């Protein structure tokens, strides 16, 4: 199985082979990792585990932003603009589409 791993994993997980991805392999790997980590959020078994998995999602997002050359400030500005326009997710509103 091949997957993107955190930078320090090769230091202690010695029973695997590692290589640096090529430029063209990075974005697909980040997308795949984001899906993997969000799945782990869904399947978290405790509050501590949930927070750890949300942290993993956050780290993947940070890496993705860096890869795309988007600063955290620019990202947060865009997020804030969308929140101002469409709101956040704080009122927990569910939509059911009409058929």
N, C-alpha and C positions, 0 to 999 in steps of 0.2 A: 504494500500500500504506500502510495506517495502522497505527502501532504506538507503544506507549509507549517513550519514549527517556529517557536520563539527562538531568539538568537542564542540563548545559552543552553538549549537542549543538547547540542552535541557534546558539551562538557561533561554531562553525567549520564546520558543515554548512549552508551558506547556500542550497543548491539545493533546498530543500524549504519547505513551508508548515508552520507550527506554531500550535497553540492549546492553551490549558489545558482539560483535561477538566472536564465538569460533575461534581458530586458523584455522580450516579447512573452515570456512565461509568467511574469510577475502579476500583471493585472488579472488574468484568469485564475491564478492561484489565490489572490486576495479575495476575489468573488466567491470562490469555492470555500475559502476559510470563513468568510462572513456567514455563509449559509450553514456551515458546520457549527460555528459558535452560537448562532441563533437557535439552532436545534438543541444545543446543550442548555440554553436558557429555558426553553420550553420543557425540557426534561429534568430540570434541577430538582433535587430531592430535599433541600433544606434552604432556609433563608441565607445561610452562609454560602452554600453552594451557588445559589442564585446570584448573589453579589459577586462571587468569583467569576461566574460565567458572563455576567454583564460587563465585568472588567475586561474579560477576553474580547468581547465584542468591541468595547471601547478601544482596546489596543489595536485591533484590526482596522478600525476606522481611522485611527491616528496614522497607522502605516500607509493606508490607502491615500489619505490626504497628502502625506509627505511624498508618496510616489507620484501623485498628480500635480505636485507643486502648489498645493493650496495651503496657505497658512491657517493655523487654528483660528486666528482673529478673523480672517476672511470667511472661513467656514461658519463661525459663530454669527457673523454679521448676516450671512445668507439665511441661516436658521432663524435668526431673530426677525428678519424681514418676512419670511414665510409665516412665522408665528403671528406677527402683527396683522398680516393679511387674512390668514385662514384660521388662526387660533392654534392652541397647543392640544395636548391630550390630557388636560387636567380635570375636565368635567365628565369624562368617561361616557361619552355619548355613542350609542350604537345606532347604525343606520341599517334599515332594511329596505332594499329597493323594491319598487312596485313592479308587479309583473303584468 
